[in-house]
Amino acid sequence: MKKHIYLCLLAVLMLPSCTNDFFELDPADKVVIDKVFQTADDYNLAVVACYAKLQSQVNFYTECCEYRSDNLYLSAPTSGTQDRYDIDQFAEVPSNGILDDYWANFNNNVYRCNMVLDRIDGASFDESLKKQYKGEALFVRALNYFNMYRVWGGVPVARQVLNVSEALQTRRATDEEMYNYIAGDLKSIIDENMLPASYSGDDIGRATSGAAMALLGKVYLTFHKWQEAADVLSQLRGKYELLKPVQDVFDVENKMNREIIFAVRFNKEVENEGHGYWFSTTNLTDNTNQSEALVNCYEANDARKALITYVQAANNVCLMPKFMDTRSTTYNVVGNDQILLRYADVLLMYAEALNELHYDASSSSVALECLNDVRTRSGIEALDASDVPDKASFRKAILDERQREFPYEGHRWFDLVRMGYAQEVMGIQDYQLLFPIPQNEMEKIGNTDILWQNPGYEGAN
């Protein structure tokens, strides 16, 4: 995928009306696309543009998940961080700029996917390749709508490219509709064998059948479809592996290793494909914004704590080993990937689904085995039935393990919400499980029968 994704700028230029706003797209009948979407190469570039947009969403997992949770905090706003501070403090309002930007970003990514999906069935090139490109676009679209659902609940859903009039009349979907849309797309990928199990060469990093199954498992858990989650996640057990030692998972010299199922790719040696240091400080005494809850959640001898403990790196920069890299001498950027799905996540999700279906902490418990596989990989002792004597304590053990395993990977807030702990851990009201719908979008629609504000945020601005 390397040489393909580096053509993303060209791909974006080839996609007409790829604005950042769902409600400011040119009408489809004004877009000249007949000479753009013709060959397999044309569609490859269009699919790469779908992946490329994911690069601009990396901060979402920090701002709307890590800072929203008990992992990171801001003690006070500084210049340029007011919106992030408000999200951290559960004081955000509909005019929050971060939320406005992500609404537009996600919808623009959906638009790119729909540009592919609307036309690819009528294209004339290899059918198996066509099926793959369609599956990739469906996967990226499902990922975007899943993130939107986890932030706002039901949102307006575009299953095809819409003109302005159509977009303004598209109402918010219900929870059931969102489930059917997201899970339906991912299930189609799997049932119709759209995506390969793996790639080689430059295509490594594209969405695979395993990525679709892992994401579908997470969708099922979010909607509390325990049996469906267990069924799909069970099929991934043994298809990937837990790397040892755990720090090898994040080694920039070993990207897309056997634990990584899907990641947002970067490359520091290609112009415009790298990024700046993530979570860097200039001094080991600086405030890292790590909460006491995160720092103190690790048991003795847990190798994962060292991954988020700052150390002195090159160029007078302090970094966490989890995000360690050296700058490119050519472009002065680094190239860590943003990991979205990995095998440790699959094992803990599978344990969660099994526990919700039927509590079992016996010596033959598959759920306990999956949980302990993740624990012992990092050097801490396995749990037994005395540690998790009932379903509730088993659920809490999984939640705690997920906090130790995935800090900075964008899981914690969504874990707290999905597993029912957000109100207790964060001390919030029920309505704050969702974020406010951006005020800009409310004003564009101007009809609360189509786009209405989430409860608790009415009247705020």
TITORZA-773937 format. One record per residue (C-alpha): residue number from 1; x, y, z. Coordinates in pm, whole numbers. Example, Ala and Ser with C-alpha at 12.3 -4.5 7.8 and 13.67 -1.06 7.14 Angstrom:
2
NODE;1;1230;-450;780
NODE;2;1367;-106;714
REM end
This chain:
461
NODE;1;0;0;0
NODE;2;300;230;44
NODE;3;335;365;-307
NODE;4;-42;376;-348
NODE;5;-117;581;-40
NODE;6;153;829;-128
NODE;7;-56;918;-429
NODE;8;-337;1031;-202
NODE;9;-302;1397;-299
NODE;10;-350;1306;-662
NODE;11;-646;1092;-568
NODE;12;-803;1376;-375
NODE;13;-760;1608;-670
NODE;14;-931;1354;-891
NODE;15;-1233;1337;-661
NODE;16;-1464;1628;-747
NODE;17;-1611;1836;-465
NODE;18;-1414;1667;-186
NODE;19;-1489;1948;53
NODE;20;-1470;1910;427
NODE;21;-1843;1956;475
NODE;22;-2118;1707;404
NODE;23;-2372;1985;356
NODE;24;-2161;2190;116
NODE;25;-2108;1936;-158
NODE;26;-2179;2022;-516
NODE;27;-2490;1851;-655
NODE;28;-2402;1517;-813
NODE;29;-2554;1621;-1146
NODE;30;-2298;1904;-1171
NODE;31;-1997;1682;-1120
NODE;32;-1814;1562;-1430
NODE;33;-1700;1214;-1332
NODE;34;-1743;999;-1644
NODE;35;-1381;1050;-1748
NODE;36;-1244;1013;-1395
NODE;37;-1387;680;-1279
NODE;38;-1311;434;-1555
NODE;39;-1010;209;-1501
NODE;40;-891;-6;-1213
NODE;41;-619;253;-1148
NODE;42;-882;526;-1123
NODE;43;-1071;331;-861
NODE;44;-754;240;-673
NODE;45;-672;609;-640
NODE;46;-1025;678;-522
NODE;47;-1002;405;-257
NODE;48;-664;537;-145
NODE;49;-828;877;-96
NODE;50;-1069;706;146
NODE;51;-775;573;348
NODE;52;-593;906;326
NODE;53;-874;1086;506
NODE;54;-821;856;806
NODE;55;-482;1022;859
NODE;56;-656;1348;947
NODE;57;-868;1170;1210
NODE;58;-585;1055;1436
NODE;59;-640;1333;1691
NODE;60;-1002;1224;1726
NODE;61;-895;925;1931
NODE;62;-706;1152;2169
NODE;63;-948;1442;2195
NODE;64;-1279;1257;2202
NODE;65;-1168;943;2381
NODE;66;-852;975;2590
NODE;67;-925;1323;2722
NODE;68;-1292;1236;2760
NODE;69;-1194;946;2986
NODE;70;-994;908;3305
NODE;71;-670;847;3114
NODE;72;-573;1207;3031
NODE;73;-674;1544;3169
NODE;74;-620;1915;3122
NODE;75;-593;2110;3445
NODE;76;-665;2439;3271
NODE;77;-716;2568;2917
NODE;78;-429;2728;2733
NODE;79;-415;2914;2405
NODE;80;-575;2687;2147
NODE;81;-693;2417;2390
NODE;82;-1024;2560;2515
NODE;83;-1234;2321;2309
NODE;84;-1027;2021;2421
NODE;85;-1047;2139;2782
NODE;86;-1425;2163;2756
NODE;87;-1444;1807;2623
NODE;88;-1219;1689;2905
NODE;89;-1434;1867;3164
NODE;90;-1771;1762;3013
NODE;91;-1840;2129;2952
NODE;92;-1854;2120;2573
NODE;93;-2131;2306;2391
NODE;94;-2271;2265;2037
NODE;95;-2035;2536;1907
NODE;96;-1725;2335;2009
NODE;97;-1485;2361;1717
NODE;98;-1335;2014;1761
NODE;99;-1675;1849;1730
NODE;100;-1762;2065;1432
NODE;101;-1441;1965;1256
NODE;102;-1489;1592;1314
NODE;103;-1851;1598;1197
NODE;104;-1731;1751;870
NODE;105;-1428;1522;847
NODE;106;-1623;1200;897
NODE;107;-1889;1301;648
NODE;108;-1630;1397;390
NODE;109;-1473;1053;429
NODE;110;-1817;896;379
NODE;111;-1855;1106;65
NODE;112;-1528;972;-72
NODE;113;-1642;616;-4
NODE;114;-1978;678;-168
NODE;115;-1809;817;-478
NODE;116;-1653;473;-518
NODE;117;-1956;268;-420
NODE;118;-2200;456;-642
NODE;119;-2012;373;-961
NODE;120;-1791;72;-917
NODE;121;-2053;-190;-1006
NODE;122;-2077;-41;-1354
NODE;123;-1703;-24;-1411
NODE;124;-1528;-261;-1653
NODE;125;-1225;-424;-1496
NODE;126;-1135;-741;-1308
NODE;127;-1432;-849;-1096
NODE;128;-1225;-975;-804
NODE;129;-1037;-646;-783
NODE;130;-1363;-458;-814
NODE;131;-1503;-658;-522
NODE;132;-1195;-576;-313
NODE;133;-1219;-202;-379
NODE;134;-1588;-210;-294
NODE;135;-1513;-393;30
NODE;136;-1246;-141;125
NODE;137;-1481;152;69
NODE;138;-1753;-21;273
NODE;139;-1506;-82;556
NODE;140;-1389;279;574
NODE;141;-1748;405;553
NODE;142;-1854;172;834
NODE;143;-1562;288;1049
NODE;144;-1662;653;1003
NODE;145;-2026;596;1085
NODE;146;-1932;380;1383
NODE;147;-1722;662;1527
NODE;148;-2001;911;1459
NODE;149;-2252;687;1633
NODE;150;-2029;645;1937
NODE;151;-1994;1023;1966
NODE;152;-2340;1154;1872
NODE;153;-2576;858;1855
NODE;154;-2786;843;1540
NODE;155;-2669;1077;1264
NODE;156;-2787;1150;909
NODE;157;-2667;859;697
NODE;158;-2582;890;327
NODE;159;-2578;557;147
NODE;160;-2493;730;-180
NODE;161;-2362;1066;-296
NODE;162;-2627;1326;-218
NODE;163;-2690;1663;-371
NODE;164;-2748;1961;-144
NODE;165;-3125;1930;-143
NODE;166;-3110;1561;-55
NODE;167;-2855;1619;221
NODE;168;-3070;1888;381
NODE;169;-3362;1644;398
NODE;170;-3171;1349;546
NODE;171;-3287;1296;903
NODE;172;-3100;1148;1192
NODE;173;-3108;769;1192
NODE;174;-3244;571;1485
NODE;175;-3021;341;1690
NODE;176;-3166;42;1508
NODE;177;-3103;200;1169
NODE;178;-2745;285;1264
NODE;179;-2689;-75;1373
NODE;180;-2833;-209;1049
NODE;181;-2626;31;839
NODE;182;-2291;-27;1009
NODE;183;-2318;-397;1088
NODE;184;-2486;-458;752
NODE;185;-2194;-314;556
NODE;186;-1937;-511;753
NODE;187;-2139;-830;733
NODE;188;-2166;-789;355
NODE;189;-1787;-764;333
NODE;190;-1752;-1089;526
NODE;191;-2039;-1286;373
NODE;192;-1945;-1194;17
NODE;193;-1570;-1251;71
NODE;194;-1488;-904;-56
NODE;195;-1153;-868;118
NODE;196;-850;-1097;132
NODE;197;-708;-1227;458
NODE;198;-375;-1058;389
NODE;199;-179;-858;134
NODE;200;179;-851;17
NODE;201;424;-585;-94
NODE;202;292;-235;-138
NODE;203;-65;-336;-52
NODE;204;12;-430;309
NODE;205;-203;-213;534
NODE;206;-522;-220;329
NODE;207;-834;-345;507
NODE;208;-854;-724;531
NODE;209;-1132;-970;606
NODE;210;-988;-992;959
NODE;211;-1018;-615;1000
NODE;212;-1383;-628;893
NODE;213;-1450;-910;1142
NODE;214;-1272;-735;1429
NODE;215;-1457;-409;1365
NODE;216;-1787;-595;1335
NODE;217;-1718;-762;1669
NODE;218;-1668;-420;1826
NODE;219;-1990;-296;1666
NODE;220;-2180;-595;1803
NODE;221;-2044;-530;2152
NODE;222;-2140;-163;2131
NODE;223;-2499;-261;2051
NODE;224;-2488;-538;2316
NODE;225;-2528;-817;2061
NODE;226;-2329;-1060;2273
NODE;227;-2387;-1380;2077
NODE;228;-2316;-1217;1744
NODE;229;-1997;-1066;1887
NODE;230;-1881;-1399;2024
NODE;231;-1954;-1575;1695
NODE;232;-1752;-1338;1478
NODE;233;-1464;-1282;1721
NODE;234;-1420;-1655;1778
NODE;235;-1324;-1687;1413
NODE;236;-1022;-1461;1467
NODE;237;-880;-1654;1759
NODE;238;-547;-1799;1653
NODE;239;-542;-1609;1322
NODE;240;-316;-1342;1474
NODE;241;-74;-1350;1767
NODE;242;31;-1156;2075
NODE;243;385;-1033;2017
NODE;244;637;-1083;2297
NODE;245;770;-870;2447
NODE;246;478;-630;2428
NODE;247;697;-336;2321
NODE;248;756;-513;1988
NODE;249;397;-433;1892
NODE;250;488;-63;1863
NODE;251;832;-97;1706
NODE;252;838;134;1403
NODE;253;1081;-109;1238
NODE;254;816;-382;1265
NODE;255;498;-215;1145
NODE;256;191;-417;1050
NODE;257;325;-710;1251
NODE;258;130;-1024;1339
NODE;259;-64;-849;1616
NODE;260;-181;-552;1409
NODE;261;-514;-604;1235
NODE;262;-574;-250;1105
NODE;263;-384;75;1142
NODE;264;-378;422;989
NODE;265;-53;421;796
NODE;266;220;688;787
NODE;267;567;697;632
NODE;268;825;954;734
NODE;269;1039;899;424
NODE;270;771;1013;181
NODE;271;678;1378;151
NODE;272;354;1470;330
NODE;273;315;1116;466
NODE;274;481;1165;806
NODE;275;374;1358;1113
NODE;276;518;1538;1415
NODE;277;598;1368;1744
NODE;278;290;1244;1927
NODE;279;254;1336;2297
NODE;280;606;1478;2322
NODE;281;738;1697;2601
NODE;282;1054;1904;2626
NODE;283;1150;1800;2978
NODE;284;1100;1496;3197
NODE;285;955;1723;3465
NODE;286;682;1854;3231
NODE;287;317;1777;3298
NODE;288;229;1487;3068
NODE;289;-147;1516;3129
NODE;290;-155;1155;3247
NODE;291;-412;1103;3519
NODE;292;-344;933;3847
NODE;293;-595;670;3745
NODE;294;-381;578;3445
NODE;295;-45;597;3617
NODE;296;-164;389;3912
NODE;297;-361;124;3724
NODE;298;-59;-100;3663
NODE;299;46;-387;3882
NODE;300;409;-441;3977
NODE;301;621;-587;3696
NODE;302;369;-492;3428
NODE;303;581;-422;3118
NODE;304;313;-196;2974
NODE;305;372;82;3225
NODE;306;717;145;3080
NODE;307;556;198;2740
NODE;308;384;515;2866
NODE;309;664;638;3094
NODE;310;847;929;2934
NODE;311;1216;896;2852
NODE;312;1470;1128;2697
NODE;313;1489;1082;2320
NODE;314;1691;1249;2048
NODE;315;1689;1622;1980
NODE;316;1604;1714;2341
NODE;317;1258;1564;2308
NODE;318;1096;1339;2568
NODE;319;875;1059;2436
NODE;320;692;752;2552
NODE;321;848;430;2420
NODE;322;506;342;2283
NODE;323;547;621;2029
NODE;324;922;626;1988
NODE;325;1067;717;1649
NODE;326;1346;927;1506
NODE;327;1290;1207;1261
NODE;328;1350;1161;892
NODE;329;1667;1341;790
NODE;330;1493;1440;467
NODE;331;1152;1560;584
NODE;332;1206;1616;958
NODE;333;897;1413;1055
NODE;334;830;1075;1218
NODE;335;614;790;1098
NODE;336;436;599;1375
NODE;337;113;433;1261
NODE;338;-211;485;1454
NODE;339;-317;132;1551
NODE;340;-695;95;1552
NODE;341;-743;-282;1581
NODE;342;-505;-543;1718
NODE;343;-523;-899;1843
NODE;344;-512;-810;2214
NODE;345;-831;-613;2153
NODE;346;-993;-913;1985
NODE;347;-910;-1142;2277
NODE;348;-1048;-901;2537
NODE;349;-1359;-832;2331
NODE;350;-1416;-1205;2294
NODE;351;-1379;-1251;2670
NODE;352;-1628;-968;2724
NODE;353;-1886;-1123;2491
NODE;354;-1849;-1468;2648
NODE;355;-1881;-1331;3000
NODE;356;-2197;-1139;2912
NODE;357;-2347;-1455;2765
NODE;358;-2252;-1686;3049
NODE;359;-2023;-1630;3346
NODE;360;-1749;-1893;3364
NODE;361;-1420;-1860;3551
NODE;362;-1343;-2230;3572
NODE;363;-1011;-2381;3470
NODE;364;-1162;-2453;3127
NODE;365;-1306;-2104;3074
NODE;366;-1223;-1966;2730
NODE;367;-1308;-1613;2845
NODE;368;-1061;-1635;3135
NODE;369;-798;-1785;2908
NODE;370;-828;-1494;2665
NODE;371;-806;-1240;2948
NODE;372;-504;-1415;3098
NODE;373;-327;-1441;2763
NODE;374;-317;-1062;2751
NODE;375;-220;-1026;3118
NODE;376;61;-1279;3127
NODE;377;210;-1151;2802
NODE;378;301;-836;2995
NODE;379;451;-1018;3293
NODE;380;172;-1014;3547
NODE;381;1;-1310;3707
NODE;382;-300;-1485;3564
NODE;383;-636;-1449;3736
NODE;384;-843;-1736;3869
NODE;385;-1200;-1781;3987
NODE;386;-1126;-1629;4328
NODE;387;-1026;-1303;4155
NODE;388;-1341;-1288;3940
NODE;389;-1611;-1468;4141
NODE;390;-1909;-1341;3940
NODE;391;-2006;-1182;3610
NODE;392;-1977;-823;3738
NODE;393;-1625;-872;3876
NODE;394;-1519;-1049;3555
NODE;395;-1654;-757;3353
NODE;396;-1463;-510;3571
NODE;397;-1144;-718;3534
NODE;398;-1178;-693;3155
NODE;399;-1235;-318;3176
NODE;400;-928;-274;3397
NODE;401;-717;-487;3165
NODE;402;-826;-280;2869
NODE;403;-713;38;3045
NODE;404;-368;-111;3104
NODE;405;-343;-249;2751
NODE;406;-468;37;2532
NODE;407;-380;382;2671
NODE;408;-350;643;2394
NODE;409;-509;404;2142
NODE;410;-856;560;2159
NODE;411;-1050;291;2345
NODE;412;-1098;402;2705
NODE;413;-1397;637;2679
NODE;414;-1587;405;2449
NODE;415;-1506;112;2678
NODE;416;-1647;299;2978
NODE;417;-1967;381;2790
NODE;418;-2016;38;2633
NODE;419;-1952;-152;2955
NODE;420;-2169;75;3169
NODE;421;-1905;241;3388
NODE;422;-1886;594;3247
NODE;423;-2123;757;3495
NODE;424;-1956;592;3793
NODE;425;-1594;648;3688
NODE;426;-1633;998;3545
NODE;427;-1909;1127;3776
NODE;428;-2129;1243;3491
NODE;429;-2498;1251;3406
NODE;430;-2658;1010;3161
NODE;431;-2697;1269;2884
NODE;432;-2319;1323;2881
NODE;433;-2263;978;2732
NODE;434;-2320;1157;2401
NODE;435;-2172;1480;2269
NODE;436;-2378;1773;2137
NODE;437;-2465;1788;1769
NODE;438;-2257;2072;1616
NODE;439;-2445;2400;1611
NODE;440;-2331;2473;1253
NODE;441;-2511;2162;1132
NODE;442;-2825;2244;1330
NODE;443;-2836;2586;1167
NODE;444;-2778;2452;817
NODE;445;-3069;2213;846
NODE;446;-3294;2450;1039
NODE;447;-3547;2176;1105
NODE;448;-3541;1989;1434
NODE;449;-3768;1719;1292
NODE;450;-3473;1624;1067
NODE;451;-3171;1712;1282
NODE;452;-3241;1757;1652
NODE;453;-3007;1828;1939
NODE;454;-2910;1555;2183
NODE;455;-3096;1583;2516
NODE;456;-2919;1796;2775
NODE;457;-2762;2031;2520
NODE;458;-3074;2213;2400
NODE;459;-3039;2587;2429
NODE;460;-2661;2576;2468
NODE;461;-2434;2734;2211
REM end
